[in-house]
Amino acid sequence: MAFKIIVCAKQVPDTNVIKINPKTGTLIRDGVPSILNHDDANALEEALKIKDQYPDTHITVITMGPPQAKDLLMECLAKGADEGILVSDRAVGGSDTWATSNTLEAAVKKVGEFDLIFAGRQAIDGDTAQVGPQLAEKLDIPQVTYVEEFEIDKNMKDITVKRQLEDGYEVIKLQTPCMLTTIKELNSPRYMSMAGIFGAKNKEMKVWNAKDIEVDLTKVGLEASPTNVFRSFTPAPKGKGVTIEGDTDNEVAKKLLINLKGKHVI
Ligand SMILES: Cc1cc2nc3c(=O)[nH]c(=O)nc-3n(C[C@H](O)[C@H](O)[C@H](O)COP(=O)(O)OP(=O)(O)OC[C@H]3O[C@@H](n4cnc5c(N)ncnc54)[C@H](O)[C@@H]3O)c2cc1C
C-alpha cells in the first residue's frame, strides 16, 4: 500500500517586499506577490525526497486560503506532489490559528488515512508556529517540531529525527502516523522543472468548502477565533548607538564602565 504523506502549506505575502503603513500600522498588501511559505517549501521537499526513494509514495498538499492559493498548489504539483486540496470558504475567512487548525483537522479527516504529516515550523506572516502543533493535538498523533534531519526506516514505520534546540539538538525516534514541523536546515527545496510545470495541469486539484469537510461552523472563522488583536504597530526606531573610542582597550573598557555605572546598569 502506498505511503501517504500530507503536507500543510500556506500562501503568504512575500515579506521581502511588504511594507507597513506607518500611520495605521497595518501591512500594505497591494501589489505584494504571494509565495509558498519558506518552511513549507522544506516540508514539501522532504516529502518529495521520500517519494524519490519510494516512488509509490502519495503526496497530498492541503492549503486553506482564498481562491488564488490554487497557484501555490500548482507550484507544489509541478515540483512533484500528486494531489492538491484548497479549502476555501467565506466561513473560514478571518480564522486565527485555533480556527485554522480546526479547518485543517476537518480537511485531513476528509482525506482519510495518512502516514505522515509535514507542516512548516512557522509562517512568515502570522509567525506563531502554532498551527502544526495544534493540528497534531487535534488529530491525537505524536509530533516533533523544529525538525532539521529526518530518516525513515525501510519498514516505513520507524522515524528518527534531529530536532533543533536553542543550545543544541535532540534525536527522537517515533513511529507513523505522526506530525513533523520543518525548518530550513532540513533541506534545499528543488525548483520546478519544465516537465513538472506541464505535468501539473493533469494532476488532481480539489477545491473544498466548509460543507465538504463537514467542519463545525461554530469553530471556524473570525467570530469563532479566540484571539483578539488589540493593536498592531511598528516599534519606533531606536536612537543612534554610542561609539566609545580610546587609544587602548583598557581606556575603552574604563570609559564603558563609567558609562554603565552612570546609567546604574551595573
Ligand atoms: C482575528 C484574526 C483574524 C485573522 N484572519 C486571517 C485571514 O483572514 N487570513 C489569513 O491568512 N490569516 C488570518 N489571520 C492570521 C491567522 O491567524 C494565521 O495566518 C493562520 O492562522 C496561521 O497562523 P500562522 O500564520 O501563525 O501560522 P504558523 O502557525 O506559524 O504556521 C505553521 C505551519 O502551519 C501550516 N499552516 C498555517 N496556516 C495554514 C493554512 N492556512 N493552510 C495550510 N497550512 C497552514 C503551514 O505548514 C505553516 O508553516 C488572522 C488572525 C487573527 C488573530
The ligand as a Tripos MOL2 file, in Angstrom:
@<TRIPOS>MOLECULE
LIG
   53    58     1     0     0
SMALL
NO_CHARGES

@<TRIPOS>ATOM
      1 C1         -8.6240   37.6010   14.3960 C.3       1 LIG1
      2 C2         -7.6950   37.0850   13.3560 C.ar      1 LIG1
      3 C3         -8.1270   37.0200   12.0150 C.ar      1 LIG1
      4 C4         -7.2630   36.5170   11.0320 C.ar      1 LIG1
      5 N1         -7.6890   36.4430    9.7390 N.ar      1 LIG1
      6 C5         -6.8890   35.9160    8.7810 C.ar      1 LIG1
      7 C6         -7.3130   35.7790    7.4200 C.ar      1 LIG1
      8 O1         -8.4250   36.1150    7.0900 O.2       1 LIG1
      9 N2         -6.4380   35.2560    6.5130 N.ar      1 LIG1
     10 C7         -5.1840   34.8560    6.8830 C.ar      1 LIG1
     11 O2         -4.4130   34.3870    6.0450 O.2       1 LIG1
     12 N3         -4.7720   34.9740    8.1400 N.ar      1 LIG1
     13 C8         -5.5900   35.4890    9.1090 C.ar      1 LIG1
     14 N4         -5.1650   35.6230   10.3800 N.ar      1 LIG1
     15 C9         -3.8500   35.1410   10.6830 C.3       1 LIG1
     16 C10        -4.0250   33.6920   11.0240 C.3       1 LIG1
     17 O3         -4.1640   33.5050   12.3930 O.3       1 LIG1
     18 C11        -2.8140   32.9610   10.6300 C.3       1 LIG1
     19 O4         -2.3330   33.3810    9.3930 O.3       1 LIG1
     20 C12        -3.1140   31.4880   10.4610 C.3       1 LIG1
     21 O5         -3.9650   31.0040   11.4480 O.3       1 LIG1
     22 C13        -1.8350   30.7020   10.5280 C.3       1 LIG1
     23 O6         -1.0910   31.0890   11.6330 O.3       1 LIG1
     24 P1          0.3940   31.4670   11.4080 P.3       1 LIG1
     25 O7          0.4640   32.3130   10.1760 O.co2     1 LIG1
     26 O8          0.9510   31.9900   12.6500 O.co2     1 LIG1
     27 O9          0.9840   30.0450   11.0280 O.3       1 LIG1
     28 P2          2.0180   29.1730   11.8070 P.3       1 LIG1
     29 O10         1.3680   28.5240   12.9580 O.co2     1 LIG1
     30 O11         3.2610   29.9550   12.0340 O.co2     1 LIG1
     31 O12         2.2210   28.1120   10.6340 O.3       1 LIG1
     32 C14         2.8690   26.8820   10.8560 C.3       1 LIG1
     33 C15         2.5690   25.9680    9.7120 C.3       1 LIG1
     34 O13         1.1970   25.6000    9.7290 O.3       1 LIG1
     35 C16         0.7500   25.4060    8.3940 C.3       1 LIG1
     36 N5         -0.2990   26.3730    8.0780 N.ar      1 LIG1
     37 C17        -0.5280   27.5650    8.6630 C.ar      1 LIG1
     38 N6         -1.5870   28.1670    8.0720 N.ar      1 LIG1
     39 C18        -2.0040   27.3320    7.0980 C.ar      1 LIG1
     40 C19        -3.0280   27.4000    6.1290 C.ar      1 LIG1
     41 N7         -3.8440   28.4360    6.0320 N.pl3     1 LIG1
     42 N8         -3.1760   26.3510    5.2760 N.ar      1 LIG1
     43 C20        -2.3630   25.2660    5.3490 C.ar      1 LIG1
     44 N9         -1.3600   25.1670    6.2410 N.ar      1 LIG1
     45 C21        -1.1900   26.1830    7.0940 C.ar      1 LIG1
     46 C22         1.9520   25.6270    7.4870 C.3       1 LIG1
     47 O14         2.5860   24.4030    7.2900 O.3       1 LIG1
     48 C23         2.8030   26.5550    8.3330 C.3       1 LIG1
     49 O15         4.1740   26.5310    8.0040 O.3       1 LIG1
     50 C24        -5.9740   36.1170   11.3890 C.ar      1 LIG1
     51 C25        -5.5640   36.2070   12.7250 C.ar      1 LIG1
     52 C26        -6.4050   36.6870   13.6970 C.ar      1 LIG1
     53 C27        -5.9370   36.7630   15.0930 C.3       1 LIG1
@<TRIPOS>BOND
     1     1     2 1
     2     2     3 ar
     3     2    52 ar
     4     3     4 ar
     5     4     5 ar
     6     4    50 ar
     7     5     6 ar
     8     6     7 ar
     9     6    13 1
    10     7     8 2
    11     7     9 ar
    12     9    10 ar
    13    10    11 2
    14    10    12 ar
    15    12    13 ar
    16    13    14 ar
    17    14    15 1
    18    14    50 ar
    19    15    16 1
    20    16    17 1
    21    16    18 1
    22    18    19 1
    23    18    20 1
    24    20    21 1
    25    20    22 1
    26    22    23 1
    27    23    24 1
    28    24    25 2
    29    24    26 1
    30    24    27 1
    31    27    28 1
    32    28    29 2
    33    28    30 1
    34    28    31 1
    35    31    32 1
    36    32    33 1
    37    33    34 1
    38    33    48 1
    39    34    35 1
    40    35    36 1
    41    35    46 1
    42    36    37 ar
    43    36    45 ar
    44    37    38 ar
    45    38    39 ar
    46    39    40 ar
    47    39    45 ar
    48    40    41 1
    49    40    42 ar
    50    42    43 ar
    51    43    44 ar
    52    44    45 ar
    53    46    47 1
    54    46    48 1
    55    48    49 1
    56    50    51 ar
    57    51    52 ar
    58    52    53 1
@<TRIPOS>SUBSTRUCTURE
     1 LIG1         1 GROUP 0 **** ****
